[in-house]
Amino acid sequence: MLKHQAVDRVFHALGDTNRRVVIERLTRGPATVSELAAQLGVTVAATVQHLRVLQDSELVRSEKVGRVRTCQIDPAGLRNAEAWLQRQRTAWEHRLDRLGAVLDDQTKE
């Protein structure tokens, strides 16, 4: 159940447009909270709330030096989601292969 909770947090985090924008921005390199807030067009406080969700889902990590917090991508959360998606894909491919075999058998009869 713990693995599903991690995947749930990732999909919840990615369900918000602003958080996806943050992820897309951070794929180009680290950014400060102020830079992210400016890009989103929201307050620093709102950006911090989004970052908490992203950090809880292990999609982003941050480091504070002095008064500046810098964020970067943390691939752990995406690995959890990717593994879950791969398991779903494999299961559906097997189901569709079996369905295809049944349909082939019916057309031969």
DRENTORKOL-3810 file (N, C-alpha, C; in nm, 4 decimals):
REM DRENTORKOL-3810
@n.u->0.0820; n.v->-0.1205; n.w->0.0000; ca.u->0.0000; ca.v->0.0000; ca.w->0.0000; c.u->0.0860; c.v->0.1263; c.w->0.0000
@n.u->0.2026; n.v->0.1191; n.w->0.0624; ca.u->0.2898; ca.v->0.2351; ca.w->0.0691; c.u->0.3319; c.v->0.2815; c.w->-0.0696
@n.u->0.3597; n.v->0.1866; n.w->-0.1606; ca.u->0.3976; ca.v->0.2244; ca.w->-0.2966; c.u->0.2851; c.v->0.3000; c.w->-0.3654
@n.u->0.1618; n.v->0.2562; n.w->-0.3435; ca.u->0.0483; ca.v->0.3244; ca.w->-0.4064; c.u->0.0341; c.v->0.4655; c.w->-0.3508
@n.u->0.0629; n.v->0.4852; n.w->-0.2228; ca.u->0.0541; ca.v->0.6195; ca.w->-0.1656; c.u->0.1557; c.v->0.7118; c.w->-0.2309
@n.u->0.2753; n.v->0.6612; n.w->-0.2580; ca.u->0.3775; ca.v->0.7419; ca.w->-0.3243; c.u->0.3326; c.v->0.7791; c.w->-0.4654
@n.u->0.2756; n.v->0.6836; n.w->-0.5372; ca.u->0.2268; ca.v->0.7101; ca.w->-0.6731; c.u->0.1095; c.v->0.8072; c.w->-0.6684
@n.u->0.0212; n.v->0.7907; n.w->-0.5704; ca.u->-0.0912; ca.v->0.8828; ca.w->-0.5559; c.u->-0.0423; c.v->1.0259; c.w->-0.5360
@n.u->0.0609; n.v->1.0437; n.w->-0.4543; ca.u->0.1151; ca.v->1.1777; ca.w->-0.4302; c.u->0.1731; c.v->1.2375; c.w->-0.5592
@n.u->0.2396; n.v->1.1556; n.w->-0.6387; ca.u->0.2971; ca.v->1.2051; ca.w->-0.7636; c.u->0.1865; c.v->1.2513; c.w->-0.8581
@n.u->0.0856; n.v->1.1670; n.w->-0.8780; ca.u->-0.0213; ca.v->1.2055; ca.w->-0.9706; c.u->-0.1021; c.v->1.3237; c.w->-0.9176
@n.u->-0.1202; n.v->1.3308; n.w->-0.7860; ca.u->-0.1874; ca.v->1.4474; ca.w->-0.7272; c.u->-0.1059; c.v->1.5735; c.w->-0.7549
@n.u->0.0245; n.v->1.5654; n.w->-0.7334; ca.u->0.1111; ca.v->1.6815; ca.w->-0.7561; c.u->0.1076; c.v->1.7248; c.w->-0.9021
@n.u->0.1108; n.v->1.6298; n.w->-0.9929; ca.u->0.1121; ca.v->1.6616; ca.w->-1.1355; c.u->-0.0254; c.v->1.7019; c.w->-1.1884
@n.u->-0.1270; n.v->1.6870; n.w->-1.1059; ca.u->-0.2626; ca.v->1.7225; ca.w->-1.1470; c.u->-0.2879; c.v->1.8725; c.w->-1.1512
@n.u->-0.1951; n.v->1.9500; n.w->-1.1003; ca.u->-0.2109; ca.v->2.0951; ca.w->-1.0975; c.u->-0.1241; c.v->2.1599; c.w->-1.2058
@n.u->-0.1826; n.v->2.2500; n.w->-1.2829; ca.u->-0.1118; ca.v->2.3151; ca.w->-1.3923; c.u->0.0118; c.v->2.3897; c.w->-1.3445
@n.u->-0.0002; n.v->2.4662; n.w->-1.2368; ca.u->0.1151; ca.v->2.5423; ca.w->-1.1870; c.u->0.2303; c.v->2.4504; c.w->-1.1476
@n.u->0.1990; n.v->2.3383; n.w->-1.0862; ca.u->0.3054; ca.v->2.2459; ca.w->-1.0463; c.u->0.3711; c.v->2.1818; c.w->-1.1687
@n.u->0.2925; n.v->2.1543; n.w->-1.2727; ca.u->0.3536; ca.v->2.1026; ca.w->-1.3963; c.u->0.4446; c.v->2.2070; c.w->-1.4599
@n.u->0.4061; n.v->2.3337; n.w->-1.4526; ca.u->0.4903; ca.v->2.4417; ca.w->-1.5045; c.u->0.6222; c.v->2.4457; c.w->-1.4266
@n.u->0.6156; n.v->2.4304; n.w->-1.2952; ca.u->0.7371; ca.v->2.4284; ca.w->-1.2135; c.u->0.8272; c.v->2.3129; c.w->-1.2563
@n.u->0.7690; n.v->2.1950; n.w->-1.2732; ca.u->0.8480; ca.v->2.0778; ca.w->-1.3151; c.u->0.9130; c.v->2.1044; c.w->-1.4508
@n.u->0.8351; n.v->2.1561; n.w->-1.5451; ca.u->0.8900; ca.v->2.1849; ca.w->-1.6777; c.u->1.0046; c.v->2.2854; c.w->-1.6695
@n.u->0.9879; n.v->2.3879; n.w->-1.5857; ca.u->1.0949; ca.v->2.4876; ca.w->-1.5703; c.u->1.2201; c.v->2.4232; c.w->-1.5102
@n.u->1.2019; n.v->2.3391; n.w->-1.4090; ca.u->1.3166; ca.v->2.2799; ca.w->-1.3405; c.u->1.3882; c.v->2.1752; c.w->-1.4255
@n.u->1.3247; n.v->2.1260; n.w->-1.5301; ca.u->1.3953; ca.v->2.0341; ca.w->-1.6195; c.u->1.5075; c.v->2.1062; c.w->-1.6946
@n.u->1.5010; n.v->2.2380; n.w->-1.7004; ca.u->1.6061; ca.v->2.3170; ca.w->-1.7652; c.u->1.7180; c.v->2.3537; c.w->-1.6690
@n.u->1.6989; n.v->2.3242; n.w->-1.5397; ca.u->1.8020; ca.v->2.3544; ca.w->-1.4405; c.u->1.7411; c.v->2.4116; c.w->-1.3140
@n.u->1.8220; n.v->2.4233; n.w->-1.2089; ca.u->1.7733; ca.v->2.4758; ca.w->-1.0813; c.u->1.7191; c.v->2.6180; c.w->-1.0941
@n.u->1.6283; n.v->2.6536; n.w->-1.0030; ca.u->1.5708; ca.v->2.7878; ca.w->-1.0001; c.u->1.5376; c.v->2.8238; c.w->-0.8556
@n.u->1.5409; n.v->2.9522; n.w->-0.8262; ca.u->1.5041; ca.v->2.9984; ca.w->-0.6930; c.u->1.3512; c.v->3.0056; c.w->-0.6832
@n.u->1.3031; n.v->3.0101; n.w->-0.5613; ca.u->1.1589; ca.v->3.0213; ca.w->-0.5386; c.u->1.1067; c.v->3.1503; c.w->-0.6011
@n.u->1.1831; n.v->3.2585; n.w->-0.5893; ca.u->1.1411; ca.v->3.3865; ca.w->-0.6482; c.u->1.1307; c.v->3.3779; c.w->-0.8005
@n.u->1.2246; n.v->3.3100; n.w->-0.8628; ca.u->1.2190; ca.v->3.2925; ca.w->-1.0081; c.u->1.0955; c.v->3.2114; c.w->-1.0484
@n.u->1.0677; n.v->3.1072; n.w->-0.9718; ca.u->0.9508; ca.v->3.0248; ca.w->-1.0027; c.u->0.8222; c.v->3.1035; c.w->-0.9835
@n.u->0.8159; n.v->3.1823; n.w->-0.8755; ca.u->0.6969; ca.v->3.2642; ca.w->-0.8491; c.u->0.6739; c.v->3.3638; c.w->-0.9617
@n.u->0.7817; n.v->3.4245; n.w->-1.0096; ca.u->0.7686; ca.v->3.5213; ca.w->-1.1199; c.u->0.7167; c.v->3.4539; c.w->-1.2455
@n.u->0.7656; n.v->3.3339; n.w->-1.2726; ca.u->0.7195; ca.v->3.2629; ca.w->-1.3921; c.u->0.5725; c.v->3.2245; c.w->-1.3801
@n.u->0.5324; n.v->3.1813; n.w->-1.2604; ca.u->0.3928; ca.v->3.1420; ca.w->-1.2397; c.u->0.2990; c.v->3.2617; c.w->-1.2328
@n.u->0.3524; n.v->3.3766; n.w->-1.1941; ca.u->0.2672; ca.v->3.4940; ca.w->-1.1762; c.u->0.1855; c.v->3.4873; c.w->-1.0492
@n.u->0.2410; n.v->3.4201; n.w->-0.9481; ca.u->0.1737; ca.v->3.4097; ca.w->-0.8183; c.u->0.2704; c.v->3.4557; c.w->-0.7101
@n.u->0.2223; n.v->3.4656; n.w->-0.5886; ca.u->0.3067; ca.v->3.5097; ca.w->-0.4785; c.u->0.4102; c.v->3.4036; c.w->-0.4424
@n.u->0.5131; n.v->3.4469; n.w->-0.3732; ca.u->0.6141; ca.v->3.3529; ca.w->-0.3246; c.u->0.5492; c.v->3.2530; c.w->-0.2292
@n.u->0.4556; n.v->3.2996; n.w->-0.1461; ca.u->0.3876; ca.v->3.2099; ca.w->-0.0515; c.u->0.3106; c.v->3.1005; c.w->-0.1256
@n.u->0.2420; n.v->3.1364; n.w->-0.2326; ca.u->0.1684; ca.v->3.0361; ca.w->-0.3107; c.u->0.2651; c.v->2.9389; c.w->-0.3765
@n.u->0.3773; n.v->2.9907; n.w->-0.4237; ca.u->0.4779; ca.v->2.9048; ca.w->-0.4860; c.u->0.5350; c.v->2.8070; c.w->-0.3846
@n.u->0.5593; n.v->2.8525; n.w->-0.2640; ca.u->0.6103; ca.v->2.7646; ca.w->-0.1569; c.u->0.5109; c.v->2.6519; c.w->-0.1296
@n.u->0.3823; n.v->2.6822; n.w->-0.1314; ca.u->0.2811; ca.v->2.5773; ca.w->-0.1107; c.u->0.2885; c.v->2.4729; c.w->-0.2218
@n.u->0.3013; n.v->2.5177; n.w->-0.3449; ca.u->0.3157; ca.v->2.4240; ca.w->-0.4571; c.u->0.4429; c.v->2.3405; c.w->-0.4405
@n.u->0.5505; n.v->2.4035; n.w->-0.3992; ca.u->0.6770; ca.v->2.3320; ca.w->-0.3821; c.u->0.6685; c.v->2.2275; c.w->-0.2717
@n.u->0.5920; n.v->2.2556; n.w->-0.1664; ca.u->0.5736; ca.v->2.1556; ca.w->-0.0594; c.u->0.5087; c.v->2.0293; c.w->-0.1148
@n.u->0.4077; n.v->2.0468; n.w->-0.1969; ca.u->0.3405; ca.v->1.9318; ca.w->-0.2576; c.u->0.4381; c.v->1.8549; c.w->-0.3460
@n.u->0.5156; n.v->1.9274; n.w->-0.4247; ca.u->0.6132; ca.v->1.8638; ca.w->-0.5133; c.u->0.7234; c.v->1.7931; c.w->-0.4342
@n.u->0.7640; n.v->1.8507; n.w->-0.3226; ca.u->0.8657; ca.v->1.7868; ca.w->-0.2390; c.u->0.8095; c.v->1.6645; c.w->-0.1686
@n.u->0.6865; n.v->1.6720; n.w->-0.1211; ca.u->0.6233; ca.v->1.5568; ca.w->-0.0556; c.u->0.6098; c.v->1.4389; c.w->-0.1504
@n.u->0.5968; n.v->1.4666; n.w->-0.2797; ca.u->0.5834; ca.v->1.3597; ca.w->-0.3790; c.u->0.7191; c.v->1.3190; c.w->-0.4378
@n.u->0.8258; n.v->1.3765; n.w->-0.3851; ca.u->0.9631; ca.v->1.3480; ca.w->-0.4281; c.u->0.9893; c.v->1.3852; c.w->-0.5739
@n.u->0.9207; n.v->1.4880; n.w->-0.6217; ca.u->0.9445; ca.v->1.5369; ca.w->-0.7571; c.u->1.0461; c.v->1.6507; c.w->-0.7589
@n.u->1.0579; n.v->1.7205; n.w->-0.6459; ca.u->1.1457; ca.v->1.8366; ca.w->-0.6351; c.u->1.2166; c.v->1.8304; c.w->-0.5002
@n.u->1.3405; n.v->1.8792; n.w->-0.4991; ca.u->1.4114; ca.v->1.8972; ca.w->-0.3719; c.u->1.4664; c.v->2.0395; c.w->-0.3717
@n.u->1.4908; n.v->2.0909; n.w->-0.2531; ca.u->1.5397; ca.v->2.2282; ca.w->-0.2442; c.u->1.6485; c.v->2.2391; c.w->-0.1390
@n.u->1.7241; n.v->2.3467; n.w->-0.1522; ca.u->1.8321; ca.v->2.3752; ca.w->-0.0591; c.u->1.8294; c.v->2.5242; c.w->-0.0299
@n.u->1.8434; n.v->2.5564; n.w->0.0974; ca.u->1.8421; ca.v->2.6970; ca.w->0.1364; c.u->1.9834; c.v->2.7395; c.w->0.1745
@n.u->2.0306; n.v->2.8447; n.w->0.1103; ca.u->2.1596; ca.v->2.9040; ca.w->0.1421; c.u->2.1326; c.v->3.0498; c.w->0.1759
@n.u->2.1526; n.v->3.0853; n.w->0.2999; ca.u->2.1178; ca.v->3.2202; ca.w->0.3445; c.u->1.9676; c.v->3.2382; c.w->0.3379
@n.u->1.9255; n.v->3.3369; n.w->0.2617; ca.u->1.7814; ca.v->3.3626; ca.w->0.2483; c.u->1.7258; c.v->3.3110; c.w->0.1162
@n.u->1.8091; n.v->3.2445; n.w->0.0379; ca.u->1.7675; ca.v->3.2005; ca.w->-0.0963; c.u->1.7480; c.v->3.0489; c.w->-0.0981
@n.u->1.6284; n.v->3.0080; n.w->-0.1376; ca.u->1.5978; ca.v->2.8656; ca.w->-0.1534; c.u->1.6000; c.v->2.8334; c.w->-0.3023
@n.u->1.6837; n.v->2.7354; n.w->-0.3367; ca.u->1.6969; ca.v->2.6922; ca.w->-0.4757; c.u->1.6383; c.v->2.5525; c.w->-0.4899
@n.u->1.5613; n.v->2.5338; n.w->-0.5956; ca.u->1.4917; ca.v->2.4066; ca.w->-0.6192; c.u->1.5488; c.v->2.3381; c.w->-0.7427
@n.u->1.5396; n.v->2.2054; n.w->-0.7406; ca.u->1.5795; ca.v->2.1268; ca.w->-0.8575; c.u->1.4952; c.v->2.0002; c.w->-0.8634
@n.u->1.4980; n.v->1.9355; n.w->-0.9781; ca.u->1.4226; ca.v->1.8116; ca.w->-0.9993; c.u->1.4796; c.v->1.7018; c.w->-0.9104
@n.u->1.3898; n.v->1.6216; n.w->-0.8536; ca.u->1.4273; ca.v->1.4997; ca.w->-0.7815; c.u->1.3627; c.v->1.3844; c.w->-0.8573
@n.u->1.4397; n.v->1.3006; n.w->-0.9242; ca.u->1.3813; ca.v->1.1974; ca.w->-1.0107; c.u->1.3128; c.v->1.0823; c.w->-0.9372
@n.u->1.3239; n.v->1.0742; n.w->-0.8057; ca.u->1.2668; ca.v->0.9608; ca.w->-0.7321; c.u->1.1165; c.v->0.9482; c.w->-0.7527
@n.u->1.0438; n.v->1.0581; n.w->-0.7453; ca.u->0.8988; ca.v->1.0532; ca.w->-0.7620; c.u->0.8578; c.v->1.0076; c.w->-0.9004
@n.u->0.9281; n.v->1.0561; n.w->-1.0015; ca.u->0.8966; ca.v->1.0138; ca.w->-1.1379; c.u->0.9276; c.v->0.8665; c.w->-1.1584
@n.u->1.0303; n.v->0.8164; n.w->-1.0918; ca.u->1.0606; ca.v->0.6728; ca.w->-1.1021; c.u->0.9454; c.v->0.5897; c.w->-1.0455
@n.u->0.8865; n.v->0.6336; n.w->-0.9339; ca.u->0.7716; ca.v->0.5623; ca.w->-0.8765; c.u->0.6556; c.v->0.5580; c.w->-0.9746
@n.u->0.6249; n.v->0.6723; n.w->-1.0339; ca.u->0.5138; ca.v->0.6786; ca.w->-1.1292; c.u->0.5454; c.v->0.5983; c.w->-1.2542
@n.u->0.6674; n.v->0.6065; n.w->-1.3009; ca.u->0.7073; ca.v->0.5331; ca.w->-1.4209; c.u->0.6955; c.v->0.3823; c.w->-1.4001
@n.u->0.7378; n.v->0.3345; n.w->-1.2837; ca.u->0.7277; ca.v->0.1911; ca.w->-1.2537; c.u->0.5814; c.v->0.1474; c.w->-1.2498
@n.u->0.4957; n.v->0.2288; n.w->-1.1898; ca.u->0.3532; ca.v->0.1955; ca.w->-1.1833; c.u->0.2933; c.v->0.1922; c.w->-1.3235
@n.u->0.3251; n.v->0.2923; n.w->-1.4052; ca.u->0.2736; ca.v->0.2967; ca.w->-1.5420; c.u->0.3225; c.v->0.1774; c.w->-1.6237
@n.u->0.4465; n.v->0.1378; n.w->-1.6042; ca.u->0.5002; ca.v->0.0226; ca.w->-1.6770; c.u->0.4261; c.v->-0.1052; c.w->-1.6394
@n.u->0.3964; n.v->-0.1212; n.w->-1.5101; ca.u->0.3194; ca.v->-0.2402; ca.w->-1.4676; c.u->0.1806; c.v->-0.2401; c.w->-1.5304
@n.u->0.1173; n.v->-0.1235; n.w->-1.5373; ca.u->-0.0157; ca.v->-0.1143; ca.w->-1.5993; c.u->-0.0075; c.v->-0.1442; c.w->-1.7480
@n.u->0.0929; n.v->-0.0909; n.w->-1.8127; ca.u->0.1090; ca.v->-0.1142; ca.w->-1.9562; c.u->0.1295; c.v->-0.2625; c.w->-1.9857
@n.u->0.2147; n.v->-0.3272; n.w->-1.9074; ca.u->0.2415; ca.v->-0.4700; ca.w->-1.9270; c.u->0.1139; c.v->-0.5517; c.w->-1.9085
@n.u->0.0382; n.v->-0.5210; n.w->-1.8036; ca.u->-0.0857; ca.v->-0.5945; ca.w->-1.7779; c.u->-0.1839; c.v->-0.5775; c.w->-1.8938
@n.u->-0.1998; n.v->-0.4553; n.w->-1.9429; ca.u->-0.2935; ca.v->-0.4316; ca.w->-2.0530; c.u->-0.2453; c.v->-0.4921; c.w->-2.1829
@n.u->-0.1161; n.v->-0.4923; n.w->-2.2070; ca.u->-0.0649; ca.v->-0.5568; ca.w->-2.3282; c.u->-0.0938; c.v->-0.7061; c.w->-2.3266
@n.u->-0.0783; n.v->-0.7714; n.w->-2.2104; ca.u->-0.1102; ca.v->-0.9143; ca.w->-2.1993; c.u->-0.2592; c.v->-0.9383; c.w->-2.2231
@n.u->-0.3423; n.v->-0.8538; n.w->-2.1662; ca.u->-0.4870; ca.v->-0.8691; ca.w->-2.1849; c.u->-0.5249; c.v->-0.8526; c.w->-2.3323
@n.u->-0.4685; n.v->-0.7524; n.w->-2.3962; ca.u->-0.5009; ca.v->-0.7288; ca.w->-2.5367; c.u->-0.4469; c.v->-0.8403; c.w->-2.6268
@n.u->-0.3300; n.v->-0.8950; n.w->-2.5914; ca.u->-0.2769; ca.v->-1.0087; ca.w->-2.6672; c.u->-0.3709; c.v->-1.1281; c.w->-2.6567
@n.u->-0.4221; n.v->-1.1545; n.w->-2.5373; ca.u->-0.5162; ca.v->-1.2666; ca.w->-2.5191; c.u->-0.6441; c.v->-1.2420; c.w->-2.5963
@n.u->-0.6931; n.v->-1.1176; n.w->-2.5935; ca.u->-0.8139; ca.v->-1.0847; ca.w->-2.6695; c.u->-0.7894; c.v->-1.1040; c.w->-2.8187
@n.u->-0.6742; n.v->-1.0602; n.w->-2.8673; ca.u->-0.6407; ca.v->-1.0789; ca.w->-3.0079; c.u->-0.6375; c.v->-1.2253; c.w->-3.0465
@n.u->-0.5831; n.v->-1.3108; n.w->-2.9585; ca.u->-0.5784; ca.v->-1.4542; ca.w->-2.9861; c.u->-0.7192; c.v->-1.5124; c.w->-2.9927
@n.u->-0.8063; n.v->-1.4707; n.w->-2.9017; ca.u->-0.9444; ca.v->-1.5198; ca.w->-2.9025; c.u->-1.0145; c.v->-1.4757; c.w->-3.0311
@n.u->-0.9961; n.v->-1.3521; n.w->-3.0692; ca.u->-1.0606; ca.v->-1.3032; ca.w->-3.1916; c.u->-1.0064; c.v->-1.3731; c.w->-3.3159
@n.u->-0.8761; n.v->-1.4003; n.w->-3.3179; ca.u->-0.8181; ca.v->-1.4742; ca.w->-3.4298; c.u->-0.8782; c.v->-1.6143; c.w->-3.4399
@n.u->-0.8952; n.v->-1.6801; n.w->-3.3241; ca.u->-0.9546; ca.v->-1.8132; ca.w->-3.3221; c.u->-1.0979; c.v->-1.8095; c.w->-3.3733
@n.u->-1.1727; n.v->-1.7073; n.w->-3.3375; ca.u->-1.3122; ca.v->-1.6978; ca.w->-3.3817; c.u->-1.3202; c.v->-1.6727; c.w->-3.5321
@n.u->-1.2324; n.v->-1.5947; n.w->-3.5867; ca.u->-1.2400; ca.v->-1.5685; ca.w->-3.7324; c.u->-1.1963; c.v->-1.6890; c.w->-3.8122
@n.u->-1.1120; n.v->-1.7764; n.w->-3.7554; ca.u->-1.0711; ca.v->-1.8978; ca.w->-3.8237; c.u->-1.1816; c.v->-2.0013; c.w->-3.8264
@n.u->-1.2732; n.v->-1.9932; n.w->-3.7302; ca.u->-1.3826; ca.v->-2.0904; ca.w->-3.7228; c.u->-1.4865; c.v->-2.0509; c.w->-3.8161
END
